[in-house]
Amino acid sequence: LNEYYTNFSVFGWEGSTAIFENTEVSYASSKWDYDPTATKYWNATATYQFFAVAPYNAEVTCTSAGVIGIPAAASATAAKENLQTTFDALNTTGKFTSDKDWLKAERKNYKMSDGTTVQFTFTHMLSKLAVAITKTGNEEIEVKSVTITDASDKLHNAATFDGSVWTGTAQEAALEGVVGTMTSQGIPYYTMEYLIIPTAASSNSLKFNITYRITGESTDRVVSAPVTGITNFEAGTAYTLTANIGAAPIKFTAVSVTDWTKDDTGSATITQ
């Protein structure tokens, strides 16, 4: 988790008594720890429940039933920052800055006999959309702009989470991609990677827009096409949209030779 964030929130109950209420656990010196002055100690006979959310935020809430709440004050952002920084291979080293990749750990029913250190496994609460472009033909192609638009008001740059449903606000007009020149054939050039607020099936009608120029041509080509295959965004799922572009070369081939048409009506009579 420390590769994403250096803190997370813990909520915990000893029986029906809350003992951790949005307690910040921080990463330092290769270990996770919380405020030593607030240390809690195990009751060997008690049963506990633990929940966690990353990153830590003072506005996040959690009930004893494990219902996580992320209000607007928590600045849950999505569809705002392109995590892809170069028009090249997928950027796997980029860290999240203005966007928050919200993570949560499911309920841990726990006793001291299970071990004195509670280990959390986090899952992604948002979706992710990456867009890659490939080209056919040997022509060099300069990609000048790439956007994803017309998302039926479902791509947002802020949201709240009420335990089961994300509610988005402040629609983002378009997702902007990074651009560059395509020289290699059949290699994906990644232009964007965005965190997306999960939406129900058939909620989205995405449209892919691109402006590019093929080397040797004097004008740009502008294309807008509907996206097929992606109609919903599930939490914890990364989606990849691949678009293929390229010049359509004029080609020639010989398919067949049409047989002679027969006409047997002609005749000649020779009398000797």
C-alpha positions as CSV (number, residue, x, y, z in Angstrom):
1,L,0.0,0.0,0.0
2,N,2.9,2.4,0.7
3,E,3.5,2.5,-3.1
4,Y,0.2,4.2,-3.4
5,Y,-0.2,6.1,-0.1
6,T,1.6,6.6,3.2
7,N,-1.5,6.5,5.4
8,F,-4.9,4.9,5.8
9,S,-7.9,5.2,8.2
10,V,-8.8,2.4,10.7
11,F,-12.2,1.8,12.2
12,G,-12.6,-0.8,14.9
13,W,-15.0,-2.2,17.4
14,E,-14.5,-4.4,20.5
15,G,-17.8,-6.1,20.6
16,S,-20.2,-3.1,20.3
17,T,-17.7,-0.5,21.6
18,A,-15.9,1.7,19.1
19,I,-12.2,1.7,19.9
20,F,-10.8,3.1,16.6
21,E,-12.7,5.9,14.9
22,N,-11.0,7.0,11.8
23,T,-7.5,6.5,13.4
24,E,-4.7,7.4,11.0
25,V,-2.1,4.7,10.4
26,S,1.0,6.0,8.8
27,Y,4.0,4.5,7.0
28,A,7.5,5.4,8.1
29,S,10.8,3.6,8.5
30,S,9.4,0.6,6.5
31,K,6.5,0.0,8.9
32,W,3.0,1.0,9.6
33,D,2.1,2.5,12.9
34,Y,-0.4,4.9,14.7
35,D,0.0,7.4,17.4
36,P,1.7,5.6,20.3
37,T,-0.1,7.7,22.9
38,A,-3.3,6.3,21.6
39,T,-2.2,2.6,21.6
40,K,-5.0,0.1,22.3
41,Y,-4.3,-3.3,23.8
42,W,-5.9,-6.7,23.1
43,N,-8.6,-8.2,25.3
44,A,-7.8,-11.9,24.9
45,T,-11.5,-12.9,25.3
46,A,-13.0,-10.3,23.0
47,T,-14.2,-10.4,19.4
48,Y,-13.3,-7.4,17.2
49,Q,-14.3,-5.9,13.9
50,F,-11.9,-3.9,11.9
51,F,-12.3,-1.8,8.7
52,A,-9.9,0.4,6.8
53,V,-9.9,3.0,4.0
54,A,-7.0,4.6,2.1
55,P,-5.9,7.3,1.9
56,Y,-6.6,8.7,5.4
57,N,-9.1,11.5,5.4
58,A,-10.7,13.1,8.4
59,E,-14.1,13.2,6.7
60,V,-14.4,9.5,6.0
61,T,-16.9,7.6,8.1
62,C,-17.6,4.0,8.8
63,T,-20.4,2.2,10.7
64,S,-20.1,-0.9,12.8
65,A,-21.8,-2.7,9.9
66,G,-18.9,-1.6,7.6
67,V,-20.8,1.0,5.6
68,I,-18.1,3.4,4.3
69,G,-19.0,7.0,3.7
70,I,-16.9,9.4,1.7
71,P,-18.6,12.9,1.6
72,A,-17.9,15.6,-0.9
73,A,-15.5,17.2,1.6
74,A,-13.2,14.2,1.1
75,S,-12.6,15.4,-2.5
76,A,-13.1,12.1,-4.1
77,T,-12.0,13.0,-7.6
78,A,-12.2,11.0,-10.8
79,A,-12.1,11.7,-14.6
80,K,-9.8,14.7,-13.9
81,E,-6.2,13.9,-14.1
82,N,-4.7,11.9,-17.0
83,L,-2.3,9.4,-15.3
84,Q,-0.7,8.7,-18.6
85,T,2.1,11.2,-19.0
86,T,3.8,10.2,-22.3
87,F,2.5,8.9,-25.7
88,D,4.2,5.6,-25.2
89,A,3.9,2.4,-23.3
90,L,1.4,2.3,-20.4
91,N,2.7,4.5,-17.5
92,T,3.1,1.9,-14.7
93,T,5.3,4.1,-12.5
94,G,3.1,7.2,-12.2
95,K,1.7,8.0,-8.8
96,F,-1.7,9.5,-8.1
97,T,-1.6,13.2,-7.3
98,S,-4.7,15.3,-7.6
99,D,-6.9,12.2,-8.2
100,K,-7.6,9.9,-5.3
101,D,-7.5,6.1,-6.0
102,W,-9.9,5.2,-3.1
103,L,-9.2,1.8,-1.5
104,K,-10.9,-0.1,1.2
105,A,-10.4,-3.3,3.2
106,E,-13.3,-5.5,3.9
107,R,-14.4,-6.4,7.4
108,K,-11.9,-8.3,9.5
109,N,-13.7,-10.4,12.2
110,Y,-10.8,-10.8,14.6
111,K,-9.6,-12.3,17.9
112,M,-6.3,-12.0,19.6
113,S,-5.7,-15.6,18.9
114,D,-5.6,-14.8,15.1
115,G,-2.4,-12.8,15.7
116,T,-1.6,-9.5,17.3
117,T,-1.1,-7.7,14.0
118,V,-4.2,-7.1,11.9
119,Q,-3.3,-7.5,8.2
120,F,-5.5,-5.6,5.7
121,T,-5.9,-6.4,1.9
122,F,-7.2,-3.3,0.1
123,T,-9.3,-3.3,-3.1
124,H,-9.9,-0.4,-5.5
125,M,-13.2,1.4,-5.0
126,L,-13.0,3.2,-8.4
127,S,-12.7,2.0,-12.0
128,K,-9.9,2.8,-14.4
129,L,-10.0,3.5,-18.2
130,A,-6.9,3.3,-20.4
131,V,-6.9,4.2,-24.1
132,A,-4.4,2.8,-26.6
133,I,-3.9,3.5,-30.3
134,T,-2.4,1.2,-32.9
135,K,-1.7,1.9,-36.5
136,T,-1.7,-0.2,-39.7
137,G,0.6,0.4,-42.6
138,N,4.1,1.8,-42.7
139,E,3.1,5.5,-42.9
140,E,4.2,7.7,-40.0
141,I,1.2,9.2,-38.2
142,E,1.2,12.3,-36.1
143,V,-1.6,12.2,-33.5
144,K,-2.7,15.8,-32.7
145,S,-5.6,15.3,-30.3
146,V,-7.5,12.5,-28.5
147,T,-10.6,12.8,-26.4
148,I,-13.3,10.7,-24.9
149,T,-16.6,12.6,-24.8
150,D,-20.4,12.2,-24.6
151,A,-20.5,9.9,-21.6
152,S,-24.2,10.5,-20.7
153,D,-23.2,12.7,-17.8
154,K,-21.5,9.7,-16.1
155,L,-17.8,10.8,-16.1
156,H,-17.4,13.2,-13.2
157,N,-14.6,15.1,-11.4
158,A,-16.1,14.8,-7.9
159,A,-18.3,12.3,-6.1
160,T,-19.6,11.0,-2.8
161,F,-19.9,7.4,-1.6
162,D,-22.7,6.3,0.7
163,G,-21.6,2.8,1.4
164,S,-22.7,1.2,-1.9
165,V,-23.2,3.8,-4.6
166,W,-21.1,6.6,-6.0
167,T,-22.9,9.8,-6.8
168,G,-21.0,12.0,-9.2
169,T,-21.2,15.8,-9.6
170,A,-19.6,18.4,-11.8
171,Q,-19.5,16.6,-15.1
172,E,-16.2,16.5,-16.9
173,A,-16.7,17.5,-20.5
174,A,-14.0,15.4,-22.0
175,L,-11.1,13.2,-21.1
176,E,-7.9,14.5,-22.8
177,G,-5.1,12.3,-24.0
178,V,-1.4,13.0,-24.5
179,V,-0.3,13.0,-28.1
180,G,2.7,12.2,-30.3
181,T,3.9,10.5,-33.4
182,M,3.3,6.8,-34.2
183,T,6.2,5.2,-36.1
184,S,5.9,1.5,-35.2
185,Q,3.2,-0.7,-36.6
186,G,1.0,-2.9,-34.3
187,I,2.5,-1.4,-31.1
188,P,0.0,0.2,-28.8
189,Y,0.6,3.9,-28.0
190,Y,-1.2,4.7,-24.7
191,T,-2.7,8.2,-24.8
192,M,-4.8,8.3,-21.5
193,E,-5.4,6.5,-18.3
194,Y,-8.1,7.9,-16.0
195,L,-9.8,6.9,-12.7
196,I,-13.5,6.6,-13.3
197,I,-16.4,6.7,-10.9
198,P,-18.2,3.3,-11.2
199,T,-21.5,3.4,-13.1
200,A,-24.3,0.8,-13.7
201,A,-24.5,-1.2,-17.0
202,S,-25.7,0.6,-20.1
203,S,-25.2,4.0,-18.4
204,N,-22.5,5.2,-20.7
205,S,-22.3,6.1,-24.4
206,L,-18.7,6.9,-24.9
207,K,-17.4,8.5,-28.0
208,F,-13.8,8.4,-29.2
209,N,-12.4,11.5,-31.0
210,I,-9.1,11.8,-32.7
211,T,-7.3,14.3,-35.0
212,Y,-4.2,13.0,-36.9
213,R,-2.2,13.5,-40.0
214,I,-0.5,10.9,-42.1
215,T,3.0,11.8,-43.3
216,G,2.8,13.1,-46.9
217,E,-0.7,14.4,-46.6
218,S,-1.5,18.1,-46.5
219,T,-4.6,18.0,-44.2
220,D,-5.6,16.6,-40.9
221,R,-8.1,13.7,-40.5
222,V,-10.8,14.2,-37.9
223,V,-12.7,11.1,-36.8
224,S,-15.4,10.6,-34.1
225,A,-16.6,7.1,-33.5
226,P,-18.9,5.4,-30.8
227,V,-17.1,3.1,-28.4
228,T,-18.4,-0.4,-28.3
229,G,-18.0,-3.0,-25.6
230,I,-17.7,-0.6,-22.6
231,T,-21.1,0.3,-21.2
232,N,-20.4,0.2,-17.5
233,F,-17.6,0.7,-15.1
234,E,-17.2,-1.8,-12.2
235,A,-15.3,-0.9,-9.1
236,G,-11.8,-2.4,-9.1
237,T,-11.9,-3.1,-12.8
238,A,-9.4,-1.6,-15.3
239,Y,-10.8,-1.2,-18.9
240,T,-8.7,-0.8,-22.0
241,L,-10.0,0.8,-25.2
242,T,-7.9,0.1,-28.3
243,A,-8.4,2.2,-31.4
244,N,-6.7,1.3,-34.7
245,I,-6.0,4.0,-37.3
246,G,-4.0,4.2,-40.5
247,A,-4.0,5.1,-44.1
248,A,-6.1,2.9,-46.4
249,P,-3.7,2.4,-49.3
250,I,-5.0,2.0,-52.9
251,K,-4.2,-1.6,-53.9
252,F,-4.7,-3.7,-57.0
253,T,-5.2,-7.4,-57.5
254,A,-6.2,-9.8,-60.3
255,V,-9.1,-11.9,-59.1
256,S,-10.1,-13.9,-62.2
257,V,-10.5,-13.8,-66.0
258,T,-14.1,-13.9,-67.2
259,D,-14.6,-16.8,-69.6
260,W,-15.6,-16.2,-73.2
261,T,-19.2,-15.7,-74.0
262,K,-20.3,-18.3,-76.5
263,D,-22.3,-17.5,-79.6
264,D,-23.0,-20.4,-81.9
265,T,-25.4,-18.6,-84.2
266,G,-22.9,-17.9,-87.0
267,S,-22.6,-20.4,-89.9
268,A,-21.4,-20.7,-93.5
269,T,-22.5,-23.1,-96.2
270,I,-20.1,-24.1,-98.9
271,T,-21.4,-25.8,-102.0
272,Q,-18.9,-27.7,-104.3
